[in-house]
Amino acid sequence: MLLPSRPAVMSFKSSPARCSPSHRSGRGREGRREPEGTGMASSEIQIPSEDSSDLSGGGRVAVLVQGIMERIRSEDEDDRIQAAREIRRLTKTSAKHRRCLSESIEPLVSMLRYGSPESGEAAMLGLLNLAVRDERNKIKIVDAGALEPLIYFLESTNSCLQEYATASVLTLSATSVNKPKISASGAIPLLVEILKDGNQQARIDAMMALYNLSTIPNNLNTLISLQPIPAVIKLLRSCKKSSRTHEKCCALLELLMGFEEGRAALTFEEGGVLTVVEVLEGGAPSSREHAVGALLTMCESDYSRYRDIILKEGAIPGLLELTIQGTPTSQAKAHQLLDLLRNTSQRRSGIQADAFQNIVSDIVSRIDGDDRAGKAKKMLAEMVQISMEQSLRHLQQRAVLCTPKELPVGCRPSGVHSK
């Protein structure tokens, strides 16, 4: 169903505006951006030099809420905009305020549908703060019909409106009740387009929203058909390895590796497999867990096709490190993948997982010094370079015979950071 006539919004779309810095700082919750170096709540957008009013007094609560509700329903657009901004301010950090002002949801949704661009922006930001950490408000916003106008704003060429709409969809997608409705609204293709072409914050929010929606299995079929892999890889390369965004990129990639189209796309993308391999050595524990899971899924799906590709990108050192230092899940998956990466003759030789673990542990334990993990990686990388096709028994023997200083000059450990 088409939205009612919105000439003002259409006019506004033709001239993209820059988002106010105060609108874009300090956001990130419900799967929304976890800002690098901050822990502020999602979509709780700071307004400088504005003190939040306290609605704690019972009588004062009633008076303030009544006044806001009268203005949000006013026929005067300026009154409605000011009321929406007041709602946004009051709900920025207070769960009590979000509950007291939940009756403003329907008027705010009406502003999204019929108002000017300024009205739509104020309404979106008000709804965004009402939804933060409030499951009932999230559900109520969707039930009030907010998805249709939000979908409209996802298509806006105005980067601010698109960003706020993406943030809203992300926040609403954090509750399982809303996920089927958001999926049915046609949001997924638009979120993928934003992931590919939106501004940085919108791309982050789009990816997080897609991850939230990926818990519905059928959505993965839709998602993979839209070819999101290059955009996910691009975002993965651009975000901090310690960030939640990095973790969710890896998690989404692991899910998408369950499809041949996803595996082929990652392989075809220049540096795609390498990007995932690099997470094994430099990512947060949860990111590394998803990365090894993605590579394991690839190798299990078609050993002959993906084994050499993974080996070529230098996965062995990171996998060996994970067998010692990873989470329990990472360790188990790393052992499985290393077992798959052994050559055919080694696989026939009957070396079992327990024996393999003993070999790897023995290699690492024979290397002294504070930089044990770094030296082990260098040493194993040299072994792989010489002959990945040699048996693991031979690798153990070589580790016994060669200390790091006996390795060729070009292969000695140097400049490897402690892990």
Rosetta blueprint (number, residue, H / E / L):
1 M L
2 L L
3 L L
4 P L
5 S L
6 R L
7 P H
8 A H
9 V H
10 M H
11 S H
12 F H
13 K H
14 S L
15 S L
16 P L
17 A L
18 R L
19 C L
20 S L
21 P H
22 S H
23 H H
24 R H
25 S L
26 G L
27 R L
28 G L
29 R L
30 E L
31 G L
32 R L
33 R L
34 E L
35 P L
36 E L
37 G L
38 T L
39 G L
40 M L
41 A L
42 S L
43 S L
44 E L
45 I L
46 Q L
47 I L
48 P L
49 S L
50 E L
51 D L
52 S L
53 S L
54 D L
55 L L
56 S L
57 G L
58 G H
59 G H
60 R H
61 V H
62 A H
63 V H
64 L H
65 V H
66 Q H
67 G H
68 I H
69 M H
70 E H
71 R H
72 I H
73 R L
74 S L
75 E L
76 D L
77 E H
78 D H
79 D H
80 R H
81 I H
82 Q H
83 A H
84 A H
85 R H
86 E H
87 I H
88 R H
89 R H
90 L H
91 T L
92 K L
93 T L
94 S L
95 A H
96 K H
97 H H
98 R H
99 R H
100 C H
101 L L
102 S H
103 E H
104 S H
105 I H
106 E H
107 P H
108 L H
109 V H
110 S H
111 M H
112 L H
113 R H
114 Y H
115 G L
116 S L
117 P H
118 E H
119 S H
120 G H
121 E H
122 A H
123 A H
124 M H
125 L H
126 G H
127 L H
128 L H
129 N H
130 L H
131 A H
132 V L
133 R L
134 D L
135 E H
136 R H
137 N H
138 K H
139 I H
140 K H
141 I H
142 V H
143 D H
144 A L
145 G L
146 A L
147 L H
148 E H
149 P H
150 L H
151 I H
152 Y H
153 F H
154 L H
155 E L
156 S L
157 T L
158 N L
159 S H
160 C H
161 L H
162 Q H
163 E H
164 Y H
165 A H
166 T H
167 A H
168 S H
169 V H
170 L H
171 T H
172 L H
173 S L
174 A L
175 T L
176 S L
177 V L
178 N L
179 K H
180 P H
181 K H
182 I H
183 S H
184 A H
185 S L
186 G L
187 A H
188 I H
189 P H
190 L H
191 L H
192 V H
193 E H
194 I H
195 L H
196 K H
197 D H
198 G L
199 N L
200 Q H
201 Q H
202 A H
203 R H
204 I H
205 D H
206 A H
207 M H
208 M H
209 A H
210 L H
211 Y H
212 N H
213 L H
214 S L
215 T L
216 I L
217 P H
218 N H
219 N H
220 L H
221 N H
222 T H
223 L H
224 I H
225 S H
226 L L
227 Q L
228 P L
229 I H
230 P H
231 A H
232 V H
233 I H
234 K H
235 L H
236 L H
237 R H
238 S H
239 C L
240 K L
241 K L
242 S L
243 S L
244 R H
245 T H
246 H H
247 E H
248 K H
249 C H
250 C H
251 A H
252 L H
253 L H
254 E H
255 L H
256 L H
257 M L
258 G L
259 F L
260 E H
261 E H
262 G H
263 R H
264 A H
265 A H
266 L H
267 T H
268 F H
269 E L
270 E L
271 G L
272 G H
273 V H
274 L H
275 T H
276 V H
277 V H
278 E H
279 V H
280 L H
281 E H
282 G H
283 G L
284 A L
285 P H
286 S H
287 S H
288 R H
289 E H
290 H H
291 A H
292 V H
293 G H
294 A H
295 L H
296 L H
297 T H
298 M H
299 C H
300 E H
301 S H
302 D L
303 Y H
304 S H
305 R H
306 Y H
307 R H
308 D H
309 I H
310 I H
311 L H
312 K H
313 E L
314 G L
315 A H
316 I H
317 P H
318 G H
319 L H
320 L H
321 E H
322 L H
323 T H
324 I H
325 Q H
326 G L
327 T L
328 P H
329 T H
330 S H
331 Q H
332 A H
333 K H
334 A H
335 H H
336 Q H
337 L H
338 L H
339 D H
340 L H
341 L H
342 R L
343 N L
344 T H
345 S H
346 Q H
347 R H
348 R H
349 S L
350 G L
351 I L
352 Q L
353 A H
354 D H
355 A H
356 F H
357 Q H
358 N H
359 I H
360 V H
361 S H
362 D H
363 I H
364 V H
365 S H
366 R L
367 I L
368 D L
369 G L
370 D L
371 D L
372 R H
373 A H
374 G H
375 K H
376 A H
377 K H
378 K H
379 M H
380 L H
381 A H
382 E H
383 M H
384 V H
385 Q H
386 I H
387 S H
388 M L
389 E L
390 Q L
391 S L
392 L H
393 R H
394 H H
395 L H
396 Q H
397 Q H
398 R H
399 A H
400 V H
401 L H
402 C L
403 T L
404 P H
405 K H
406 E H
407 L L
408 P L
409 V H
410 G H
411 C H
412 R L
413 P L
414 S L
415 G L
416 V L
417 H L
418 S L
419 K L
